Amino acid sequence: MLRVGRICRRLNSGGSAFAFLAGPRPTIGRGSTYCLDNYCLGTKCTDDKHIGFLNQKPRIGSRGTCFSTTTETFLVQARDSSQLALEIENAIDQKRFDDAWRVYEKHVHMDGIPRKSVLSKLITGFAATCDAHRLNQSYSVVDHASREKSELLEREPLIYLSLVLARCALPHLAVNVVRKLVKMEAYPPVAAWSAIVAHMCQTATGSFLAADMVMEIGYFFQNNRVDPRKKSNRPLLAMKPSSFTFDIVLTASLLFGTTKKAEQLLELMPRIGVKPEASLLVVMARIYEKNGHKDEILKLKRHVDEACGLSESEFRQFYDCLLSCHLKFGDLDSAVDMVLDMLKKGNAAKRSLEAAKAVLAAVENSKIYLPSGRSGPENSRSSDKSVSTDSQMLDYVSFFKDKSFARLESEARESHRLLSHKLQEQVGLVKSEHGILHPTETMYAKLVKAFLEADKISALASFLVKASKEDSPVSVESSFVVQVISACIFLGLLEQAHDLLDEMRFSGIRVGSSIYSSLLKAYCKEGHHDDDIAALLRDAQQAGIQLDSSCYEHLIQSRAHRNNTSGALHLFKEMKNSNIQKSGHREFEMLVRSCDNSEVALTTKLVEEVRSGHTVNHAIHDWNNVIHFFCKKRLLHDAHKALSKMRVLGHTPNAQTFHSLVTAYAAVGGKYIEVTDLWGEMKVLANSNSMKFDQELLDSLLYCFVRGGFFLRAMEVIELMEKCEMFIDKYKYKSLWLKYHRTLYKGKAPKVQTEAQLIRREAALHFKRWIGLTGK
């Protein structure tokens, strides 16, 4: 700012002016960074009293006095950084953020970054607005300060900024702020950064970045690297991920489908000494199910059955995973055993529940109350009370007062609860009623479809017989058996339907007249099933089944169309002798109409499942398990032999197959040429639509190529990810470049180089521009 007025007043005061001007100081004004030379910029001082004095020639060199004869017009322009800092603070207090930003830029241009307190107020003031533009400005302040003077940044303002960024759906900036905190060794406590992670995990991109952040922080604590006995390590140990942190990220990874990264987190937990809670067992099981690791789920079964404190929903999720794995691997016997066991236990529990209800009714009628500490409504109110978080962000003052970050921990638990509820909605094979587990119609549909695809009609019939004995439907027409046979007829699987009907008849299972009628009508519609029709009519008569008039009409019309007049006349006489009324077909019509209702939902589910066309190649899951085992043990030669055998047997590798191999190569290190070969094969499969890329696989490939310096291949992966609109963590790859390739291609290009060298150089420079390091 200009200090001309003060200098002019000193000149008016008399002798002090001469002492001020004659001094040997090269600069004027405290805090000025500019040396005043032959003239000084300022406001013209027009006091006539001093015109003669100022027009005199200087008695000493201009270098000593920093004045000249032109100082009458321009005395001095000095800048007071403290005044600018005060303006920044006032603008923030008055919410004049545009002014605050303008003064901040002026301060940086004139005197560098403001002092610590001003910087913190600027960061938190902009962050508290929750406005995307202001948040980006706040982040740019942090980014600039971290590169220039990181000691001016304080931990709490940065935690606050990261929390707001996460809450405002800017997870890529939120995770970068936490990374800067770790780099500065201003380690955020686990309660604080877990809350940041919880808010990040509400989106797919945030979940992906949160998993990376947990792995990066967990790296500090692998294999007991940090000695807990040293007092200097306490801040670092306070940052160590907890079981709850893993629970949040793993739940989000499941919800958004990044299960390969979730499995890497599971492998990290024992290496840093984190023991899973009981609720985490179910999340682990679901991750193993998605990745096709059936043996791991079976190992968890004993722990889940013996665990205390698991809720009804968590048991339902676990058995849903186990059933899904049995179907995925084609283990129909195990799936049947589980379903039948559920039905048996369900019937036993129902009988116990009915007895308990009878006792409770007797107690209530006698007005005898069981001893309890409190009445029901009060207990339910206290147990159902959930942690609630305000929709508005805390201001920084309230945030700063919470030294233990208890408020953030409450927010994290609420966010985790929301994620868990969303995850529970994905359970489709098992349902629960009053704590009793039952298979859903979807489970029955998938199981029946698996039997039909495997052409195991006898095994399916055996299952239907056993299930019918355990299941007790309201009516015969809505029984499990009838619905399955009805679906087969509807799908045109008449031979299978007839075989199942014969098996039910031999086993003494009653199915009703509607199935015979519908199967006979289907035979008539297709034609050329005279033998089957005759056999079915004979079986219906032996079973005492009375066919309806609509069925006879179809049979008569079918024989008449094939000029079988005598046969048609015989059926007409039989119908007349049986005194069948015209309304006799209503029973079947009601059955058909009820397909849209919940009474026979299985028929609809089975038809949808078969028509979806989704078939499971059980062998691929088996081979993927074998390859994953070898990769986990770092037996890459054996893994490649298994891959070759898989190809020879006609099974096409999928994304999971390649992900296991790429991850193993990345862990071993130095095997980047092998990864390049795999990338070539992947591109061929993707072009033929035999394989679909996912974000996890491409991110792993990109990491290997950047780490190994294969930037031509790296740019191919980046182009594909950007085309598919997948998020790429540029900060991570920028750090990887600076760590391993900082000096690569820094000088001028050599005059003589081959075409291959030129292409590699251009690819590396292209990647460097992509991460934002152009000209550095």
C-alpha positions in Angstrom: 0.0 0.0 0.0 1.1 3.6 -0.4 2.7 5.4 2.5 3.1 8.7 0.8 0.7 10.5 3.1 2.7 9.5 6.2 6.0 10.6 4.5 4.5 14.0 3.6 3.4 14.5 7.1 6.9 13.9 8.3 8.2 16.4 5.8 5.8 19.0 7.2 6.9 18.4 10.7 10.3 19.9 10.2 13.8 18.6 11.0 12.8 15.0 11.1 12.3 15.1 7.4 15.9 15.8 6.6 17.1 13.0 8.9 14.7 10.6 7.1 15.8 11.6 3.7 19.5 11.7 4.4 19.7 8.3 6.0 21.7 5.6 4.3 18.9 3.1 4.1 18.4 1.6 0.7 14.7 1.0 1.2 11.9 2.7 3.0 9.0 1.1 4.9 8.9 -2.0 7.1 8.2 -5.1 5.1 9.0 -3.6 1.8 10.6 -5.9 -0.7 11.4 -3.2 -3.2 14.6 -1.1 -3.4 13.9 2.6 -4.2 16.2 3.8 -7.0 16.4 7.2 -8.6 12.7 7.9 -8.1 9.9 6.5 -6.0 6.4 5.9 -7.1 3.6 7.5 -5.1 1.2 10.4 -4.9 2.6 13.8 -5.8 3.5 15.9 -2.7 2.7 19.5 -3.6 3.6 21.3 -0.3 5.3 24.6 -1.5 7.3 24.8 1.7 9.5 22.0 0.5 9.6 22.4 -3.2 13.0 24.1 -3.1 14.4 21.4 -1.0 13.2 18.6 -3.1 14.5 20.2 -6.3 18.1 20.3 -5.0 20.6 17.9 -6.3 21.4 15.0 -4.0 24.6 15.4 -2.0 25.4 11.7 -2.1 24.9 9.1 -4.7 21.4 8.0 -5.6 22.3 4.5 -4.5 22.8 5.6 -0.9 19.8 7.8 -0.6 17.4 5.9 -3.0 16.0 9.4 -3.9 16.3 11.8 -6.8 14.9 15.2 -7.8 11.7 13.4 -9.1 10.6 12.4 -5.6 8.4 15.5 -5.5 6.0 13.5 -7.7 6.6 9.9 -6.6 7.9 9.4 -3.1 7.5 5.7 -2.3 5.3 2.7 -3.0 5.7 0.1 -0.3 3.4 -2.8 0.4 2.3 -3.8 3.9 1.6 -7.5 4.0 0.0 -7.3 7.4 -2.6 -5.0 6.0 -3.4 -7.4 3.2 -3.7 -10.2 5.6 -6.1 -8.2 7.7 -8.2 -7.5 4.6 -8.3 -11.2 3.8 -9.6 -12.0 7.3 -12.2 -9.2 7.2 -13.4 -10.3 3.8 -13.8 -13.9 5.1 -15.7 -12.8 8.2 -18.0 -10.7 6.0 -18.4 -13.5 3.5 -17.0 -11.4 0.7 -15.3 -14.3 -0.9 -14.5 -12.7 -4.2 -12.7 -9.9 -2.4 -10.9 -12.4 -0.2 -9.7 -14.3 -3.2 -8.5 -11.2 -5.0 -6.6 -9.9 -2.0 -5.1 -13.4 -1.5 -3.8 -13.5 -5.1 -2.4 -10.0 -4.5 -0.6 -11.1 -1.3 0.9 -14.2 -3.1 2.1 -12.0 -5.9 3.7 -9.4 -3.6 4.8 -11.2 -0.5 4.2 -14.9 -1.1 1.8 -17.1 0.9 0.1 -15.5 4.0 0.9 -16.4 7.5 -0.4 -19.6 9.0 -3.5 -18.2 10.8 -4.7 -16.3 7.7 -4.1 -19.3 5.4 -6.1 -21.5 7.7 -9.0 -19.0 7.9 -9.0 -18.7 4.1 -9.1 -22.5 3.7 -11.8 -23.1 6.2 -13.9 -20.1 5.2 -14.1 -21.2 1.6 -14.7 -24.8 2.6 -17.6 -23.9 4.9 -19.6 -22.5 1.9 -19.9 -26.0 0.5 -19.9 -24.4 -2.9 -18.0 -26.3 -5.7 -16.2 -23.2 -7.0 -15.1 -22.1 -3.5 -14.0 -25.7 -2.6 -11.9 -25.8 -5.7 -10.3 -22.5 -4.7 -9.7 -23.8 -1.2 -8.0 -26.9 -2.6 -5.9 -24.8 -5.0 -4.7 -22.8 -1.9 -3.7 -26.0 -0.2 -2.1 -27.4 -3.3 0.0 -24.3 -3.8 1.0 -24.0 -0.2 2.0 -27.7 0.0 4.4 -27.2 -2.9 5.8 -23.9 -1.7 5.7 -23.8 2.1 4.0 -26.8 3.6 4.9 -25.7 7.1 2.3 -23.0 6.9 -0.5 -25.6 6.6 -2.2 -26.9 9.8 -3.7 -30.3 10.3 -7.3 -29.4 11.5 -8.1 -27.0 8.6 -7.0 -29.6 6.1 -9.1 -32.4 7.8 -12.0 -30.0 7.7 -11.5 -29.3 4.0 -11.2 -32.9 3.2 -14.4 -33.7 5.1 -16.3 -31.0 3.2 -14.9 -32.2 -0.1 -16.0 -35.7 0.6 -19.5 -34.6 1.7 -19.9 -32.5 -1.5 -19.1 -35.4 -3.8 -15.6 -34.3 -4.7 -13.8 -37.5 -3.5 -10.7 -37.1 -5.8 -9.9 -33.8 -4.1 -10.7 -35.1 -0.6 -8.3 -38.1 -0.9 -5.6 -35.8 -2.3 -5.9 -33.6 0.8 -5.5 -36.6 3.1 -2.5 -37.7 1.0 -0.9 -34.2 1.5 -1.5 -34.5 5.3 0.3 -37.9 5.3 3.1 -36.5 3.2 3.5 -33.5 5.6 3.6 -36.1 8.5 0.5 -34.3 10.0 -1.1 -37.6 10.4 -5.0 -37.4 10.7 -6.4 -39.7 13.5 -8.3 -42.7 12.3 -11.7 -41.3 13.6 -11.3 -38.3 11.4 -10.2 -39.9 8.1 -12.6 -42.8 8.6 -15.4 -40.2 8.5 -13.9 -38.8 5.3 -13.8 -42.3 3.8 -17.4 -42.9 4.9 -18.7 -39.9 3.0 -16.5 -40.8 0.0 -18.0 -44.3 -0.2 -21.4 -42.9 -1.1 -20.3 -42.9 -4.7 -18.6 -45.4 -7.0 -15.6 -43.2 -7.7 -15.3 -42.3 -4.0 -15.4 -46.0 -3.0 -12.7 -46.8 -5.5 -10.5 -44.0 -4.2 -11.3 -44.9 -0.5 -10.0 -48.4 -1.1 -6.8 -47.0 -2.5 -6.4 -44.6 0.4 -6.8 -47.4 3.0 -4.2 -49.5 1.2 -1.8 -46.5 1.0 -2.2 -45.8 4.7 -2.1 -49.4 5.6 1.3 -49.7 3.9 2.9 -47.8 6.8 1.9 -50.5 9.3 2.6 -53.7 7.3 4.7 -56.4 9.1 5.1 -54.4 12.4 7.1 -51.6 10.8 6.0 -49.1 13.4 7.3 -49.7 16.9 4.4 -48.9 19.3 6.9 -48.5 22.2 8.4 -45.3 20.8 6.7 -42.2 21.9 7.5 -40.5 18.6 5.3 -43.0 16.8 2.1 -42.2 18.6 0.7 -39.7 16.0 1.4 -42.3 13.3 -0.2 -45.1 15.3 -3.3 -42.9 15.8 -3.8 -43.0 12.1 -3.8 -46.8 11.8 -6.9 -48.2 10.0 -9.4 -49.8 12.3 -11.7 -52.8 11.7 -14.6 -50.3 11.3 -12.6 -48.5 8.6 -12.2 -51.7 6.7 -15.9 -52.5 7.2 -17.0 -49.2 5.6 -14.7 -49.5 2.6 -15.4 -53.2 2.0 -19.2 -52.6 2.2 -18.9 -49.8 -0.3 -16.7 -51.9 -2.6 -19.3 -54.7 -2.6 -22.1 -52.2 -3.3 -20.3 -50.7 -6.3 -18.7 -53.9 -7.6 -15.0 -53.3 -7.0 -14.6 -56.7 -5.3 -11.0 -57.4 -6.5 -9.8 -54.4 -4.7 -11.9 -55.4 -1.7 -10.1 -58.8 -1.6 -6.7 -57.0 -1.6 -8.0 -55.1 1.5 -8.9 -58.4 3.2 -5.4 -59.7 2.5 -4.0 -56.5 4.0 -5.9 -56.8 7.3 -3.8 -59.6 8.9 -0.6 -58.0 7.7 -1.2 -54.8 9.7 -2.7 -56.7 12.7 -6.4 -55.7 12.3 -8.8 -58.4 13.6 -12.2 -58.5 11.9 -15.4 -58.0 13.9 -18.2 -60.5 13.7 -20.2 -58.4 11.3 -17.2 -58.2 8.9 -17.4 -62.0 8.4 -20.6 -61.6 6.4 -19.0 -58.9 4.2 -16.0 -61.2 3.7 -18.3 -64.0 2.6 -20.0 -61.7 0.1 -16.6 -60.6 -1.4 -15.5 -64.2 -1.8 -18.8 -65.1 -3.4 -18.5 -62.3 -6.0 -14.9 -63.4 -6.8 -15.9 -67.1 -6.9 -13.9 -68.4 -3.9 -16.2 -71.1 -2.6 -13.7 -72.7 -0.3 -13.1 -69.4 1.6 -16.8 -69.2 2.3 -17.0 -72.7 3.6 -14.1 -71.8 6.0 -16.1 -68.9 7.3 -19.3 -71.0 7.8 -18.1 -72.3 11.2 -17.1 -68.9 12.4 -20.5 -67.4 11.3 -22.5 -70.2 13.0 -20.6 -69.7 16.2 -20.4 -65.9 16.1 -22.3 -63.9 18.7 -24.2 -60.8 17.9 -25.0 -61.4 14.2 -28.4 -60.1 13.2 -31.0 -61.9 11.2 -30.2 -59.9 8.2 -26.5 -60.9 8.4 -27.3 -64.6 8.6 -29.6 -64.2 5.6 -26.8 -62.5 3.6 -24.3 -65.2 4.5 -26.5 -68.1 3.4 -27.4 -66.2 0.3 -23.7 -66.1 -0.5 -23.3 -69.8 0.1 -26.3 -70.7 -2.1 -25.1 -68.4 -4.8 -21.6 -70.1 -4.8 -23.2 -73.6 -5.0 -25.1 -72.5 -8.1 -22.1 -70.7 -9.6 -20.0 -73.9 -9.4 -22.8 -76.2 -10.4 -22.9 -78.0 -7.1 -26.6 -78.8 -7.2 -26.4 -81.5 -4.5 -25.1 -79.0 -1.9 -27.7 -76.4 -3.0 -30.5 -78.9 -2.7 -29.3 -80.0 0.8 -29.3 -76.4 1.9 -32.7 -75.6 0.6 -34.2 -78.8 2.2 -32.5 -78.1 5.4 -34.0 -74.6 5.5 -37.4 -76.0 4.8 -37.1 -78.6 7.7 -35.8 -76.0 10.1 -38.4 -73.6 9.0 -41.2 -76.1 9.7 -39.8 -76.9 13.1 -39.4 -73.3 14.0 -43.0 -72.6 12.9 -44.2 -75.2 15.2 -42.1 -73.8 18.1 -43.3 -70.3 17.2 -47.0 -71.4 17.3 -46.4 -73.0 20.7 -44.7 -69.9 22.0 -47.6 -67.8 20.7 -50.0 -70.0 22.6 -48.1 -69.6 25.8 -47.9 -65.9 25.3 -51.7 -65.7 24.7 -52.3 -67.7 27.9 -50.0 -65.4 29.9 -51.7 -62.3 28.6 -55.2 -63.7 29.2 -54.1 -64.5 32.8 -52.6 -61.0 33.0 -49.4 -62.4 34.3 -46.5 -60.3 33.1 -43.0 -61.7 32.5 -40.3 -59.8 34.5 -38.5 -57.1 32.6 -36.6 -54.0 33.4 -38.8 -51.7 31.3 -41.9 -51.6 29.3 -41.9 -52.6 25.6 -42.2 -49.1 24.0 -39.4 -47.6 26.0 -37.1 -50.5 25.2 -37.9 -50.4 21.5 -37.4 -46.7 21.4 -33.9 -47.0 23.0 -32.8 -49.9 20.8 -34.1 -48.5 17.6 -32.5 -45.1 18.1 -30.1 -44.4 15.3 -27.3 -42.0 15.0 -28.5 -39.0 13.0 -26.3 -36.5 11.2 -27.3 -33.0 10.2 -27.7 -32.4 6.5 -25.8 -29.1 7.0 -22.0 -29.2 7.4 -20.6 -28.2 10.8 -18.9 -24.8 10.9 -15.2 -24.9 11.5 -15.4 -23.5 15.1 -17.7 -26.4 16.2 -15.5 -28.9 14.3 -12.4 -27.6 15.9 -13.9 -27.9 19.4 -14.5 -31.6 18.9 -10.9 -32.7 19.7 -11.8 -36.4 19.8 -13.7 -36.3 16.5 -16.7 -38.0 18.2 -19.1 -36.1 15.9 -17.3 -37.4 12.8 -17.3 -40.9 14.2 -21.1 -40.7 14.6 -21.4 -39.5 11.0 -19.2 -42.4 9.8 -21.4 -45.0 11.5 -24.6 -43.4 10.1 -23.0 -43.5 6.6 -22.0 -47.1 7.1 -25.6 -48.0 8.2 -27.0 -46.5 5.0 -24.5 -48.5 2.9 -25.4 -51.7 4.7 -29.1 -51.2 4.1 -28.4 -50.7 0.4 -26.3 -53.9 0.4 -29.1 -55.9 2.1 -31.4 -55.1 -0.8 -29.2 -57.1 -3.1 -30.0 -60.4 -1.3 -32.3 -62.3 -3.5 -32.0 -66.0 -2.8 -32.9 -66.2 0.9 -35.7 -64.4 2.9 -36.5 -64.4 6.6 -39.7 -64.3 8.5 -39.6 -64.0 12.3 -36.0 -65.1 12.3 -36.7 -68.2 10.1 -34.7 -68.5 6.8 -36.6 -69.5 3.7 -35.5 -69.9 0.0 -37.1 -67.3 -2.3 -38.9 -67.9 -5.6 -35.7 -66.6 -7.3 -33.7 -69.3 -5.6 -36.1 -72.1 -6.7 -36.1 -70.7 -10.2 -32.3 -70.6 -10.4 -32.1 -74.1 -9.0 -34.7 -75.6 -11.3 -33.1 -73.9 -14.3 -29.7 -75.4 -13.3 -31.3 -78.9 -13.2 -32.9 -78.3 -16.6 -29.7 -77.0 -18.2 -27.8 -80.0 -16.8 -30.6 -82.3 -18.1 -30.9 -83.9 -14.6 -34.7 -84.5 -14.7 -34.5 -87.4 -12.2 -32.6 -85.4 -9.7 -35.0 -82.5 -10.2 -37.9 -84.8 -9.6 -36.3 -86.1 -6.5 -35.9 -82.6 -5.2 -39.4 -81.6 -6.0 -40.8 -84.7 -4.1 -38.7 -83.9 -1.0 -39.6 -80.2 -1.2 -43.3 -81.0 -1.6 -43.2 -83.0 1.6 -41.7 -80.1 3.5 -43.7 -77.4 1.8 -47.5 -77.2 2.6 -49.2 -74.8 0.1 -52.6 -73.3 0.6 -53.9 -75.2 -2.5 -52.6 -78.0 -4.7 -52.7 -75.8 -7.7 -50.2 -73.3 -6.2 -47.8 -76.0 -4.9 -44.1 -75.9 -5.7 -44.4 -78.9 -8.0 -47.3 -77.6 -10.0 -45.6 -74.2 -10.6 -42.4 -75.9 -11.9 -44.3 -78.2 -14.3 -46.4 -75.2 -15.4 -43.3 -73.2 -16.2 -41.8 -76.1 -18.2 -45.1 -76.3 -20.3 -45.1 -72.6 -20.8 -41.5 -72.7 -22.0 -42.2 -75.5 -24.4 -40.3 -78.1 -22.5 -43.1 -80.7 -22.9 -40.9 -83.8 -22.6 -39.4 -82.6 -19.3 -42.8 -81.6 -18.0 -44.2 -85.0 -18.8 -41.3 -86.8 -17.2 -41.7 -84.7 -14.0 -45.4 -85.4 -14.0 -44.7 -89.2 -14.2 -42.2 -88.9 -11.3 -44.8 -87.1 -9.2 -47.4 -89.7 -10.0 -45.1 -92.6 -9.1 -44.1 -90.8 -5.8 -47.8 -90.3 -4.8 -47.6 -86.5 -5.1 -51.0 -85.0 -6.1 -50.8 -82.3 -8.8 -54.4 -81.6 -9.8 -56.2 -81.5 -13.1 -54.9 -78.2 -14.4 -51.4 -79.6 -15.2 -52.9 -82.5 -17.2 -55.1 -80.1 -19.0 -52.4 -77.6 -19.9 -50.0 -80.3 -21.0 -52.6 -82.0 -23.2 -53.4 -78.6 -24.8 -49.7 -77.9 -25.4 -49.4 -81.4 -27.1 -52.4 -80.6 -29.3 -51.0 -77.2 -30.3 -47.7 -78.7 -31.4 -49.2 -81.8 -33.1 -47.6 -85.1 -33.8 -47.8 -86.2 -30.1 -50.5 -88.9 -30.4 -48.6 -91.4 -28.3 -47.9 -88.9 -25.6 -51.5 -87.7 -25.6 -52.8 -91.3 -25.3 -50.4 -92.0 -22.5 -51.3 -88.9 -20.6 -55.1 -89.5 -21.0 -54.5 -93.0 -19.6 -52.5 -91.7 -16.7 -55.2 -89.1 -15.9 -57.9 -91.8 -15.9 -55.8 -94.0 -13.6 -55.2 -91.1 -11.2 -58.9 -90.2 -11.2 -58.3 -86.8 -12.8 -61.3 -85.2 -14.4 -60.3 -83.1 -17.4 -62.2 -79.9 -18.2 -64.3 -79.2 -21.3 -61.8 -76.8 -22.8 -59.2 -79.6 -22.8 -61.6 -82.0 -24.6 -62.4 -79.3 -27.1 -58.7 -79.0 -28.0 -58.3 -82.7 -28.3 -61.3 -83.0 -30.5 -60.2 -80.1 -32.8 -56.7 -81.6 -33.0 -58.0 -85.0 -34.2 -60.4 -83.4 -36.5 -57.6 -81.3 -38.2 -55.7 -84.6 -38.8 -58.9 -86.2 -40.3 -59.1 -88.6 -37.3 -62.9 -88.5 -37.3 -63.4 -91.7 -35.2 -61.0 -90.5 -32.6 -62.7 -87.1 -32.4 -66.1 -88.8 -32.1 -64.9 -91.1 -29.3 -63.6 -88.1 -27.3 -66.9 -86.2 -27.9 -68.9 -89.2 -26.5 -66.6 -89.5 -23.6 -67.1 -85.9 -22.7 -70.9 -86.2 -23.0 -70.9 -89.3 -20.8 -68.8 -87.5 -18.1 -71.4 -84.7 -17.9 -68.6 -82.0 -18.1 -70.0 -78.5 -17.9 -68.8 -75.7 -20.1 -67.5 -73.8 -17.1 -65.2 -76.7 -16.1 -62.2 -74.9 -17.6 -62.4 -72.0 -15.2 -60.0 -73.7 -12.8 -57.1 -73.6 -15.2 -58.0 -70.1 -16.4 -57.7 -68.9 -12.8 -54.3 -70.6 -12.5 -53.1 -68.8 -15.6 -54.4 -65.5 -14.5 -52.8 -66.0 -11.1 -49.3 -66.1 -12.7 -49.3 -62.4 -12.3 -50.0 -62.7 -8.6 -47.8 -63.8 -5.7 -49.6 -67.2 -5.3 -47.6 -68.8 -8.2 -44.7 -66.3 -8.4 -42.3 -69.2 -9.0 -43.8 -69.9 -12.4 -43.2 -66.3 -13.5 -39.7 -66.2 -12.0 -38.7 -69.5 -13.7 -39.9 -68.3 -17.1 -38.0 -65.0 -16.7 -34.9 -66.8 -15.6 -34.9 -69.2 -18.5 -35.8 -66.5 -21.0 -33.0 -64.2 -19.8 -30.5 -66.4 -21.6 -27.9 -66.1 -18.9 -26.0 -69.3 -18.6 -23.2 -70.0 -16.2 -20.0 -71.7 -17.3 -19.1 -73.6 -14.2 -15.7 -74.7 -15.6 -14.4 -71.1 -15.9 -15.0 -70.5 -12.2 -13.1 -73.7 -11.4 -10.1 -72.7 -13.6 -10.2 -69.1 -12.2 -9.9 -70.5 -8.7 -6.9 -72.6 -9.7 -5.1 -69.7 -11.4 -5.9 -67.4 -8.5 -4.4 -70.0 -6.0 -1.1 -70.1 -8.0 -1.0 -66.3 -8.4 -1.6 -65.9 -4.6 1.4 -68.2 -3.9 3.4 -66.4 -6.6 3.7 -69.6 -8.7 3.4 -67.7 -11.9 4.8 -70.5 -14.1 2.1 -72.9 -12.8 -0.5 -70.2 -13.3 0.4 -69.9 -16.9 0.3 -73.6 -17.4 -3.2 -73.6 -15.9 -4.1 -70.8 -18.3 -2.9 -72.7 -21.3 -4.8 -75.8 -20.2 -7.9 -73.7 -19.8 -7.6 -72.4 -23.4 -7.0 -75.9 -24.8 -10.2 -77.2 -23.1 -12.1 -74.4 -24.9 -12.8 -72.1 -22.0 -12.2 -68.4 -22.7 -10.5 -66.4 -19.9 -12.5 -63.5 -18.5 -11.6 -60.3 -16.6 -11.2 -62.2 -13.4 -8.6 -64.5 -14.9 -6.5 -61.7 -16.1 -6.9 -59.6 -13.0 -5.3 -62.4 -10.9 -2.4 -62.7 -13.3 -1.8 -58.9 -13.6 -2.0 -58.4 -9.8 0.5 -61.2 -9.2 2.9 -59.7 -11.8 2.6 -56.3 -10.1 3.4 -57.8 -6.7 6.4 -59.7 -8.0 7.7 -56.7 -10.0 9.9 -56.7 -13.1 7.5 -58.8 -15.2 6.1 -56.0 -17.3 6.8 -57.7 -20.7 4.6 -60.6 -19.6 1.9 -58.1 -18.7 2.2 -56.6 -22.2 1.6 -60.0 -23.7 -1.5 -60.4 -21.6 -2.7 -57.0 -22.7 -2.4 -58.0 -26.3 -4.6 -61.1 -25.7 -7.1 -59.0 -23.8 -7.5 -56.6 -26.6 -8.2 -59.5 -29.0 -10.9 -61.0 -26.7 -12.5 -57.6 -26.2 -12.7 -56.9 -29.9 -14.5 -60.2 -30.4 -16.9 -59.4 -27.5 -15.6 -62.5 -25.6 -14.5 -60.4 -22.6 -15.6 -57.1 -21.1 -13.1 -54.8 -19.4 -13.8 -53.4 -15.9 -12.2 -50.5 -14.1 -10.2 -52.6 -11.6 -8.5 -54.6 -14.4 -7.6 -51.6 -16.4 -6.4 -49.7 -13.4 -4.1 -52.6 -12.5 -2.8 -52.7 -16.1 -2.1 -49.0 -16.1 -0.2 -49.2 -12.8 2.0 -52.0 -14.2 2.7 -50.1 -17.5 3.5 -46.8 -15.7 5.7 -48.5 -13.1 7.6 -50.4 -15.8 7.9 -47.4 -18.1 5.7 -48.8 -20.9 4.1 -45.5 -21.7 2.9 -46.4 -25.2 0.8 -49.2 -23.6 -0.1 -46.9 -20.7 -1.6 -44.4 -23.1 -3.6 -47.2 -24.8 -5.2 -48.1 -21.5 -5.8 -44.5 -20.7 -7.6 -44.0 -24.0 -9.8 -47.0 -23.4 -10.7 -45.9 -19.9 -11.5 -42.4 -21.0 -13.6 -43.8 -23.8 -15.6 -45.9 -21.3 -15.8 -42.9 -19.0 -13.9 -44.6 -16.2 -12.3 -42.5 -13.5 -8.5 -42.4 -13.4 -6.6 -41.2 -10.3 -4.1 -38.8 -11.9 -2.6 -37.9 -8.6 -1.5 -41.6 -8.1 0.1 -41.8 -11.5 1.7 -38.4 -11.1 3.3 -39.6 -7.9 4.4 -42.8 -9.6 6.1 -40.8 -12.4 7.9 -38.6 -9.9 9.1 -41.5 -7.9 10.4 -43.7 -10.7 10.8 -41.6 -13.9 11.5 -38.1 -12.7 14.6 -37.7 -14.9 13.3 -39.5 -17.9 13.4 -37.6 -21.2 14.3 -34.3 -19.5 16.9 -33.2 -21.9 16.8 -32.4 -25.5 16.0 -35.2 -27.9 19.1 -36.9 -29.4 19.8 -36.0 -33.0 20.0 -39.7 -34.0 17.3 -42.1 -32.8 15.4 -44.9 -34.3 11.7 -44.7 -35.1 10.9 -47.0 -32.1 12.9 -44.7 -29.8 11.0 -41.7 -31.1 7.6 -43.4 -30.6 8.6 -44.3 -27.0 9.8 -40.8 -26.3 6.6 -39.2 -27.7 4.4 -41.6 -25.6 6.3 -40.7 -22.4 6.0 -37.0 -23.1 2.3 -37.4 -23.9 1.8 -39.2 -20.6 3.8 -36.5 -18.8 1.5 -33.9 -20.3 -1.5 -36.0 -19.3 -0.6 -36.0 -15.6 0.0 -32.2 -15.8 3.8 -32.1 -15.7 4.4 -30.2 -19.0 7.6 -28.2 -18.9 8.7 -29.6 -15.6 
